[in-house]
C-alpha cells in the first residue's frame, strides 16, 4: 500500500457526523485506515481510543433533546499523526474518571497514543487531540554499541584542534543522531533526537534551527538547537545541547550558544530561554557566563530515571529540577503585566533582575465568558502542562478539576502557564495558591497571545529536597528560596 504524502500541519480528512452512536463504527474504521495510510503500521488500538473519545461526546456532551454533532479530523504534523475530535457541547467530564470503568479512559488513550491533549476552546467548544509519532528509523537500532564505548574510552582531544561552528542542514540529521548516540548511548533525555527523519522534518519546517561543531574530517562533535512553537516565534528555546566527551573542556557550549544568539538577533528575535539542569551548577554557570539570567526554577522537572553519575549526584529515586534562564538578544517591547497577588513579589524580582521592560497594569475582574485552555500530558517525563490562552471567571474551578484528574492518574508534576499581560490574569488566578500551586518562573515573550508566560507549578506528592537543587548565583539562591517558601504542600 502506498503511503499518502502530506506536508506537516496538513489536514488530511475531516468528517462531521451527528452525535449518534450508530454513526461511529464507520467513522472509527475510516480513521484507522487513514492513520495506517499515513504510516502508523502498528495502530491496533487506535480505533479503540478514537471510539472512546467520540463516545464520550455522544453520551455526555449534549442534552437528550439536543441535536449535537462532532468533527473528527486526521492531521499530519511534523513527525506526527494527529486525530482530533471537536464538539460544541459540554466540556469533558473529569469527575467520571474517579469511579467505575471511566477510570481506565486515560490509560487506554495513553496506551494507544504518545500524547493526549484536552483543549477548552471557550465558546467554540472542546477539542481532544490524540498524537502519535510516526515509526521513523531509530539510529540506536543500527549503530554498534562499541561506537559509544570507544568514544567514552578515547583520550581527550587537544584544545587547539580546529573546529568549525556552523549551521546544520536538514539532510545532516543522521549525523546529528549518530553524534548523540556516540556521546550518550541510550541515555539522552530528548528521545526525538535519535530519529533522523523526525529531526529533518522539524528542520525543514523551521521549528528546529541547529548549529553544529564539526572537525576537519566532517565529524559532528557538538550541537545546539533553537526550537520554536512557530517559525515566526519571537523567542525560542535553546536546548538539545550535545558535546562529544572527547571535546569536553573546549568550551563548545559557550561557543555554540554565542553563535546561536547572533543568529537569533539577526533573525529579529527578542531572546532565547533555556532549561538548565539544577542537579549540578555547571550548566547554570555556563548560561550566566553568556549573560543569561535566571527567571525561575521548575521543581521535579527531570524524571528520577535521568542520571548524572559523572558528577556524583545523591538524589537516587527522586526527580531533578531545572533552572529557567533568559538571554536577551534584542530589546523586547514595553508591556503592562498583571501578576496575581500571591506571586507578585517573585514576578517583581524576576522582572527587576532581568531588566525586562514591564510595568504593573490595573487588573480587571475576570470576564464572564469561559476560560480557553489546553492540557498536555508528557508521558515520557510523567508531567503535564495546563496552558491558559484566556483566563475567565471559571479558571480556578477548571484548574482544580484538572489537578484532581492528573493527580488521580499519578502525574508527578503539573505546570500552569498563564498570560502575564492579560488584564484578567491577576483576578482569575489569585485563588490558585489555595490549590497548592506555587511560583515557577517567567518566560519572556513566549505566550502565543503576546507577552510573557507566568509558569506556576504543582507537585503531586513527590519529594523535592532543597539540597537536591543547585544554584550558581546569589539571585538564583534568593529566587529558589522564595519558591520553596511558596510550596506549602507537605
N, C-alpha and C positions, 0 to 999 in steps of 0.2 A: 504494500500500500504506500503511495507517495505522500510524504508529509506536506501539509499546507505551508506555504511560505508566507510569513506575515512579519511585518516590522513591529518592534516593541511598541506598546501602548496602543495597538490597533485593535478595535473591537471587531471580533470575528463574526459573532452572531448575537442576536437579541430576539428573545421570544417573550411575548406578552400573553398571559392567559388569565382567565377568571380564577378567583380564589376558590377552586373546587378540586377536591382531592382526586376526582375521577380523571382530571386532565393531567395529573402529574406523571404517570408512568411513561408516556411517550416523550415528554419533555426531558425527564431524567435520562432516558435511554439516548436521546439526541445529544445531551450534554456529554454523556460518557463517550459516545462515538467521536464527537468533536475534539475532546481533550486527547483522545488516542491519536487522532489525525494530526494534532499539534505536537505529538512526540511523547506523551505520557504513556509509555508502554505498560508499566505496572500500575494500572488505575483501577484495580479490582474494587476498592472501597469508595471510589469517587461517587458512584451512584448513590450509595447509602448515605453519605454525608450531604449531598445535594438534596436528596429526598427529605432528610431530617429538617434542613433549613426551610425548604418550601412548605413542608407540612406544618411547621411552627407558624408560618404566615397564615396558612389556610385555617388553622384551628384557633389561633389566638389573636390575630391582628385586627379582625373585623367583627363587628356585632352580627348576630344571626340574620338580621334583616338587611344588612349592608351588602351591597354588590361591589366587593373589592376585587382588585386584580394585583398581579405581581409580574415583574420583569425579571427574566433570567438572562444574564449576559455572559458570554465567553470572551475574554480579553487576553491578548498577548502582550506582556510587558518584558522588559529586558531580563532574560533568563527565567521567566516565569510564565505559567498559565494561570489565569485568574477566573474563577467562577463567581459572579456577583449576583445576589438576589436582592431586588429592591421592591419596596411596597410603601404605601402611604397610610398604613394602618397604625395600630398601637405599637409602641416600642417593644423590643424583645423583653419578655418577662423573665428576669433573672431569678425571681423568688422560686420559680418552679424547679430550678436546678438543685434546690436544697432538699428535695424529697422525691421519693418514687423513682420511676425509670428515668426521669429527666436528669438525674444526677450524672448519667453517662453521656449526655449530649456533647459536652466539650471534649470528653475523652475520645469519642468517635470522630469528632471534627479534627482534633489534633492528630489522631492516628491515621487519618486519610490525607490531610494536607499539612504543609510545613508551617503555615501561618494562618491565623484566623483573625479577622478584623471586624468589629461591630461599629458601625458608623451611624450616629444620630444626625440626620440632616435637618433637624428642626421642622419647620412647616413642610418641607419637601419629603418628609418620611424617614425611612430607615434603609440601610444597606448592610448586608453581610457579605464580606469578601473572603473567599477561600483561595489561598495562594499555594501553588505547588511548583517547586523548582523543576526545571527540565533535566532529564537524566544525561547531563553532559559528561564527558570523559574526565575522570579524576586521575591526576598525574600520579597519585600515590599508588595506584594500581599498576603503573607501568614503569616506574623508576626503581632501581635496586636499592635496598636498604643500605648497602655498602656505600652508596654515594653520600648519604647523610653521615655515616660513621667516619668516612675518610675526611670529610670536611671538619668534623669536630676534633679529630685527632691530628689534623695538619698543624704545622707550625705557623705562627703569626707572620703575616706578610710585612716587609719593611715599610715604614711610613712614607718613604719617598717614592713608592710605587705610583706611577702616573695613573690617574683615574679621570674619566670624563663624566661629568654630571650633565645629563641631557633629558629632554622629554622622551617618554616612551611612546612607541607607536602601537596601535591596536593589534597589529599582526605579530607583535612580540610577546603576546600574553603567555605562550607556552614557556618562554624563557623566564618570565617572572615566576610562574608556578614552580618551575624547576628550582629557581633560586630559593624560594621559600622552603621547598622540601629539603633541599640540600642543607639549609641553615637550621631548620626547626624540626625536621622529620614530620611526625604526625600531629605535633602539638600546637601549631599556630592557631590563635583564638578565632580568627575570622575564616570560617570554613570555605567561603566563596573563593578564596584566593587559590585554592587547589584545582579549580575548574577553569582552564584557559578559555573555553568558549563563552562562559559567563562573563569573565573579565573583558574579553574582546567586545562583547555586546555593550557593556557598560561604558567602555572607552569610546566606541563608535557613536553612542547616543549622547556623549558629552556629560555623562553622570559620574564619571571617574576620570580624573586627569592625573597622570603619574609622571614622576621623574625617576630615573634610574642612574645608579653609579656603575660604570662599565669599564672593564680592564681593556688594555690594548688588544687583547685577543678576542674581545667581544663578549666576555662572560659577565653576566649580571651579578653584582655583589652588594647592591643596595637598592632600596626602593622606598618611595614615599608618595602617597596619593592625596588628592583633594577629592572628596566625594560630595556630590551636590544633590539636593532634592529635585532641582530642575536645572537645565543647562544655563539659565539666566539668574540663578540664585545669587543674592548679594554677598552671602558669606558661605563658606564651605568648611567641612570637617577635614582637618589634616590628620591622617592616620595610615594604617596598614604599613607601618614602618618596618623595614627589614634590613638587617645588616649581617652579612656573612661573618661567621665567627672569626675567620682568618683576618678580617679587616677591622675588627673592633680596636678602638684606640686611634683610628684615622679621622675621627670627628665627622663621620659621614652623615649622622643625623643632623647636626648643625648645618653642614653644607647643603644638604638636600632641602631642609626646611627654609633656609635663606633663599635658595633657588626658587622654591615654590611660592614663597612670599612675594618675590619680584614678579613671578608670573601672575599671581593674583592681583597685584597692583596694576600691572599692565592691562589686565582684563577688566579693570574698573570695579573690582570687588572692594568691600569695606575691610574685610579681615578674615582670619582663619581661627576657628575654635578647635580644641582638641581635648581628648580624654587621656590624661597621663596616669599610669598606674600609681597608686599611693601605697602599694605593698612595700615599695622602697622609694627613696627620694631622688634617685638618679635621673629619671625621665623628667621629673619636675624641674630639677636644676638645669637640664638642657633647655627647657622651654623658657625659664627665667633668663638664661644667658642670651636668648634671642630677643628679649624684650616683651615676651608674652607675660600675662599676669593672671593670677587666679581669679576665677569668677564663681567657684563653688566646689563642693565635694559630694559625690554620689556614693553613699554607703552601700556596700553589698553588691555593687555593680558587676563584679567579676566572680564567676562561679568558683566554688571551692575546688573544682576539678582542675583549674588552671594553676600550674605550679611554677614557682620561681626558685628552683632548687639551687641555682648558682649563687644566689645572694643570701642563702641561709635563712629563709623565712621560718616563722614559728606560728603559723596560723592554721595548722593542719585541721581540716574539717570545717573551716569557716570561710565564708565568702570574703573576697577582697574588695577594695574600694578604689575609686579614681578621683583625681583632681581635674576640675574643668579649668581650661586656660583659654584666653583670647589674645590673639596677636593682631593688632591693628595695622593695616597697610594703607588705609586711606580714611580721612575723617568721615564719620557717619553723620547723617542729618541730626539736627536737634529735635528731640521728641519729648512730649509730655508722657509721664508714666503714672500708673495708678496701682501701686502695690497694696495688697490687703494689710491691715494694721498689724497682725501678728508677725509679718515678715518684713515690715517697713525698715527696721534698723539694719538687718542683714542686706537688704537691697541697697540702702543708702551707702553702706560701707563698700559694697562691690562697685557701685557706680562711681563713688569718690575715688577709690583706689585705681580704677581703670581709666579715669578721666573721661568717662562717657558723657556725651552732651545731652543730659537728661534733666528735666525739671518736673517737680511733682504737680500733677494736674488736679483739678477739682473733681472728685469722684461723683458719679451719678448713681441713682438707685438701679438695681438690675432690671433690665427690660422684662416685660411680662411674657414675651414670646419664649419658646423653649430654647434651651442651650443647644448649640451644634457642637458635636464632639465625636471622637472615634476612640476605639480601644484596639491596641495591637499587642498580641501576646508573642513573645520571642521564646520559643520552646528551648532553643539551644542554650540560652542563658537563664531560663526559668524566671523571666521578669516580664513586666508589661508596661506599656505607655498608655496613659489616658490623655488624649490631646484635645484641648478645648479650642475650637475655632471661634466660637462666640459664646460668652457666658450669659446665662439667663437666670431668672429667679429660681429655677429648679436645679441649679448647679450642685448645691450641697447634697440634695437628695440623690441625684444621679451618681455623684462620686461615691457616696455611701453605698449605694446599691452595687456599683462595680467593685468596690473594695471587698464587700462581703462575698461576692461571687468569686473573685480572683483568690481571696484567702481560702475559700472553700476548696478550690482546686489546687491549693498548696503552691501558688505562685509566690516566690520568696520576696521580691521587691516590686513595688509599683511606683512609677514616676508620673506625676501630673503636670502637664505643660499648659501654662496659661498665657494669654496675650497681655503682656505688661502695659501696652499702650492702649488697651481698650478701657474706656471710662467705667464700664460695669464691673471690671475685674475686682476692684477694691471691695465693693459691697458683696458681690456674689460669692467670692471665695473667702470672706472673712471668717466663716464658721468651719473651714476645713481643718483648722488647728484642733478642733474638738474631736475630729475623727482620727487623730494621731498622725496627721500629715504635717511634715515639717520642712523647713527650707532646704533646698538642694543647691541651687545656683541660678545664674543668669547666662543665657546665650544671646549675645547682642545680634540684633537684626535678623534673627533666624525664624521669626514667626511668619507663616505663609501670608497672613493678612497685613504684614508690615510691622516693624518694631521688634522688640526683644521678646524672648521666651523666658518666663519665670518658671523654673523647674522645681517642683516640690517633690517630696519622697515619702514613702510609707514602707515600713518593714513588717513583714508577716512572721512574727515570732522567730526571727533569726538573730543570732548573736554577733554583734559587731563591737569589738573592744577598742577603746581609744588607742591602745598600744599597737593595734593592727594597722593603723592609718598613719603613714609618714607624711611629713610636710617638709618644705625646703625654704621657707621664708618666715619672717615674723608675721606678715599678714596672713599667710596660709595657716599658721598656728592659731591666730586670732579667729579667723573665719571658721576653722574646724571646731574650735571651742564653742562658738555660737551655735553651730549645727548640732553638736552633741547636747547642748543645754536645751535646745528645742525638742529633741527626740525624747518625749516623755513616756514612750511605751516601755513596759517592764522588760 
